[in-house]
């Protein structure tokens, strides 16, 4: 039981750290405030939209899983062919492929977070500069 509690504590620390990193960027805090404002304006409609998006995603996932369950080998081969085609496109025209991939990742002219460089936050540091490494000793002392 003690091992489970230690694992839970570690997961909570890691989750909190990830949330701190994401919210350390001013633009992410602003997005969160904007979404919270939308929720406050009409909570029922916001919940309904969230449920709809979750159901759409669930349907897509079930569809893909169904394809896999029908014939796993064909599904794997199809994925390999798609990957090879993408690799070939990237190999033929690396710069064009990169810009095309960036355009596909962008939504509503927003900069994708996984491709952006670390920006300075309004306190003068970088977004990843506020991380603190948690050691086993810190976890033991935190009981």
C-alpha positions as CSV (number, residue, x, y, z in Angstrom):
1,X,0.0,0.0,0.0
2,X,2.9,2.3,0.8
3,X,4.3,1.9,-2.7
4,X,0.9,2.9,-4.2
5,X,0.8,6.1,-2.0
6,X,4.4,6.9,-3.1
7,X,3.5,6.4,-6.8
8,X,0.3,8.6,-6.3
9,X,2.4,11.3,-4.7
10,X,4.9,11.2,-7.5
11,X,2.1,11.5,-10.1
12,X,0.6,14.4,-8.3
13,X,3.9,16.2,-8.2
14,X,4.5,15.5,-11.9
15,X,1.0,16.7,-12.8
16,X,1.4,19.8,-10.8
17,X,4.7,20.5,-12.4
18,X,3.2,20.1,-15.9
19,X,0.3,22.4,-15.0
20,X,2.8,25.0,-13.7
21,X,4.8,24.8,-16.9
22,X,1.8,25.2,-19.1
23,X,0.3,28.1,-17.0
24,X,3.6,29.8,-16.7
25,X,3.2,31.3,-20.2
26,X,1.1,34.4,-20.2
27,X,-0.7,33.4,-23.4
28,X,-1.8,30.1,-21.9
29,X,-3.1,31.8,-18.8
30,X,-5.0,34.2,-21.0
31,X,-6.5,31.3,-22.9
32,X,-7.5,29.6,-19.7
33,X,-9.1,32.8,-18.4
34,X,-11.0,33.2,-21.7
35,X,-12.3,29.6,-21.6
36,X,-13.3,30.1,-17.9
37,X,-15.1,33.3,-19.0
38,X,-17.0,31.4,-21.7
39,X,-18.0,28.8,-19.0
40,X,-19.2,31.5,-16.6
41,X,-21.4,33.1,-19.3
42,X,-23.3,30.0,-20.1
43,X,-22.3,26.9,-18.1
44,X,-24.9,24.6,-19.5
45,X,-24.1,25.3,-23.1
46,X,-20.4,25.0,-22.4
47,X,-20.9,21.6,-20.7
48,X,-23.0,20.5,-23.7
49,X,-20.3,21.5,-26.2
50,X,-17.6,19.8,-24.1
51,X,-19.7,16.6,-24.0
52,X,-20.2,16.8,-27.8
53,X,-16.5,17.2,-28.4
54,X,-15.7,14.3,-26.1
55,X,-18.3,12.1,-27.8
56,X,-16.9,13.0,-31.3
57,X,-13.4,12.1,-30.1
58,X,-14.7,8.9,-28.5
59,X,-16.4,8.0,-31.8
60,X,-13.2,8.5,-33.8
61,X,-11.3,6.4,-31.3
62,X,-13.8,3.6,-31.3
63,X,-13.9,3.7,-35.1
64,X,-10.1,3.3,-35.3
65,X,-10.1,0.6,-32.7
66,X,-12.8,-1.2,-34.6
67,X,-10.7,-1.1,-37.8
68,X,-7.8,-2.5,-35.8
69,X,-9.9,-5.3,-34.2
70,X,-11.3,-6.4,-37.6
71,X,-7.9,-7.1,-39.1
72,X,-4.8,-6.1,-37.0
73,X,-2.3,-7.1,-39.7
74,X,-3.9,-5.1,-42.4
75,X,-4.3,-2.1,-40.1
76,X,-0.6,-2.3,-39.2
77,X,0.4,-2.6,-42.8
78,X,-1.8,0.4,-43.7
79,X,-0.1,2.4,-41.0
80,X,3.3,1.4,-42.3
81,X,2.4,2.4,-45.8
82,X,1.1,5.8,-44.6
83,X,4.3,6.4,-42.6
84,X,6.5,5.4,-45.6
85,X,4.5,7.8,-47.8
86,X,5.0,10.7,-45.3
87,X,8.7,9.9,-44.9
88,X,9.1,9.9,-48.7
89,X,7.4,13.3,-49.0
90,X,9.6,14.6,-46.3
91,X,12.7,13.2,-47.9
92,X,11.8,14.7,-51.4
93,X,11.1,18.2,-50.1
94,X,12.1,18.7,-46.5
95,X,11.4,22.5,-46.2
96,X,8.1,22.2,-48.0
97,X,7.0,19.3,-45.9
98,X,7.9,21.1,-42.7
99,X,5.9,24.1,-43.6
100,X,3.0,21.9,-44.7
101,X,3.2,20.0,-41.4
102,X,3.2,23.3,-39.4
103,X,0.2,24.5,-41.3
104,X,-1.7,21.3,-40.6
105,X,-0.9,21.7,-36.9
106,X,-2.0,25.3,-36.7
107,X,-5.5,26.0,-35.6
108,X,-7.1,29.4,-36.1
109,X,-3.7,30.9,-36.9
110,X,-2.4,30.0,-33.4
111,X,1.1,28.9,-32.9
112,X,1.3,25.2,-32.1
113,X,2.8,24.8,-28.6
114,X,4.9,21.8,-29.4
115,X,6.7,23.6,-32.2
116,X,7.2,27.0,-30.7
117,X,10.4,28.1,-29.0
118,X,10.3,28.9,-25.4
119,X,9.1,32.5,-25.0
120,X,9.9,34.8,-22.1
121,X,7.1,35.2,-19.7
122,X,6.1,38.5,-18.2
123,X,8.4,37.9,-15.2
124,X,11.5,37.8,-17.4
125,X,12.2,34.1,-17.3
126,X,11.5,31.3,-19.8
127,X,8.6,29.0,-19.5
128,X,10.8,26.1,-18.6
129,X,12.9,28.0,-16.2
130,X,10.5,27.6,-13.2
131,X,11.0,23.8,-13.0
132,X,12.4,22.3,-9.8
133,X,13.8,18.8,-9.8
134,X,12.2,16.6,-7.2
135,X,14.5,13.9,-5.8
136,X,13.7,10.8,-3.9
137,X,14.9,12.4,-0.8
138,X,12.4,15.3,-1.2
139,X,9.6,12.8,-1.6
140,X,10.7,10.9,1.5
141,X,10.8,14.1,3.5
142,X,7.4,15.2,2.3
143,X,5.5,12.5,4.2
